[in-house]
Amino acid sequence: MAIDNNQGSAPVFNQFASDNYAGICPEAWRAMDEANAGFASSYGDDAWTERACSCIRDVFETDCQVFFVFNGTAANSLALAALCRSYHSVLCHDLAHVETDECGAPEFFSNGTKILHIPGLNGKLDLDAVEHAITRRSDIHYPKPRVLSLTQSTELGTVYTPDEIGAATVLARRHGLRVQMDGARFANAVAALGVSPAETSWKAGVDVLCLGGAKNGMALGEAVVFFNRELADEFEYRCKQAGQLASKMRFISAPWIGMLENGTWLRNAAHANRMAQMLADELVQTPAVRLISPCQANAVFVEMPAATVAALRAAGWHFYSFIGTGGARFMCSWQTTEEDVRALIQAVRLACRT
């Protein structure tokens, strides 16, 4: 089934706000359509869900435990809740989604686990600051550090290397912490690094990965992947209690088959990364535009004059501006084209002259 890249009443090529804005890629759509042929058992007891789990195990080269949920908030929150008790704490970056964009869901589902945020350049944790937060107190009056949460790729569009992840997990293990990874854009990180998914996850010490699908071309759905299967004990009950056990689970799980079996997830991610790099390379040559952080995945963070930002918005361009005064984020997706990027570059240069 063919997918029109500009669905709707009119083309919206001037959209760089989020990769969530993109449509469903053909491979994910086709897999959902195939899963729609007739009857199938409910609540995940179906051939599509079993096959999707097998795909994830094959991709990661290990016998992991896999659960499918509707969105990233549920994935992160329930995974962290499974690793913590109410008197524990989770250490994450200042800008991590679990701290800034989950509306307190990690604390809610863990019955009060404390989120401790840690500084670090370019969206990456400063490990000295992590160790300080872990060791600064050990008395009963302080929430006991239990989990280190990494975001891959980071909220500033940078990517942890396997060695960096390994160093973080060694530190975590030394102090008895588990390691959770928010992988909403994990595919973009893998494509950028050119390594196997295993090398930047469980082989580097990650216990549980929240693997993103929606930002990479699926309609909805994330996978919670427990590499340490013991930590998944009774996780299915958490999913049910939180309203994350889909009755027609095959429509959440089937798209993973379309994404993973023929490498679509990495092709989509690599394309989005290329579009972002093309945009970054051109924008840095534009006077009055400065990169805030390196472009390593599918996001470009820049600082522009307020007048330029206003002119772009007035011209109908969609992007976020929440990283400091004048800061803007341009996000590329599987659906972004070179024409889209060139049009934005031209618009920025025009706006800079107004």
C-alpha positions, 0 to 999 in steps of 0.5 A: 500500500503506497503512502503519500508523504504529504498526507492531508488537504495540503502539503506541510513541508515546513514542519521541523517541530518533531519527528512525531509529526511524520506519518506512518512509513509504508513498511509499518503500515503494510504490516498493520494491514497484514495483521488485519486479515481475519481474527486473532487472539487478544492481549498479546496471545497472537502470532504477530506479537510472538513474531515481533518479540522474536524480531527484537531478540534477533536484532539485539542478539539475546534472549530478552524479555519484551513488552509492548506499550502505547507510548514512551511515557508508559515505557519509561515510567513503568520500566523505572517503577519496576526497578525501584521502590518508593524510597529509591531515587533515579539519576538522570540528566537535567534535560532528560524526558523522565525529568522534564516531560513525563508529567511526574509519571515515573514518580506516580507509577513508582509510588514516589521514587525521587528523580535526581537530575544531573548536569552535563554538557551536550545532553550527556551525564557528567559522571563525576556529578553522577558519583557525587549525587550517589555518594553525597549521602547514605543516611536513611533520611535521603532517597537511596539511589537505585537507577541510572537513566540514560537517554539515547540519543540525548535530548540535545541530539548527541549520541553516547558511544558504547564506551561512554555507556560502558563507563556509565554502567561500570559506575552504576554497578560499582554503587549497586545501581541498575541502568535504564535507557530511554531509547525513544530515538535509539535507532538514530543513535545506532545508525549514527554510530554504525555499531550493532544494537547490542553493542550500545545496549546490553553489551555495554551494561544496560539492564532495560531499554525503552525502544522507540517506534513512533518517532521512527515511522510507526503509528504508535507503540514502544517496546520495553526490552528487559535484557536482565530478564529477572527485572521483568518479574510481574511486569505484565501486571504493571502494564495491565494496571497502567492501562497499557495491555492492548486488547488488540495487541497485534496492531501495536506489535505487527509494525515492529515486524515491518520495521525490523525484519528488513532493516527499515528502522535503521534506514529510516533513522539514517535518512533522518540523520542525513537530513539533519546533518545536511541542515546543520552543515548549511545553517552553520554557514549562515551569519547569526546562526550558531549550533548549540550542540553537535548534530549527531542524530536527527536533531539540529539545535541552533541559536538565532536572533529573536527577530529571525525566530519570529520571522520564521514563525510568521512565515509558517515554519514549525519548530520548537524553541525551548533551549534558552533565549533564542534557541531553536530545535529543528527535528528531521524524520524519515519523511523529511526530504532534501527539498524540505531542508533546502526550503528551510535553509533558504527561509532561515537566510531570508529571515536573517536579512529581515 
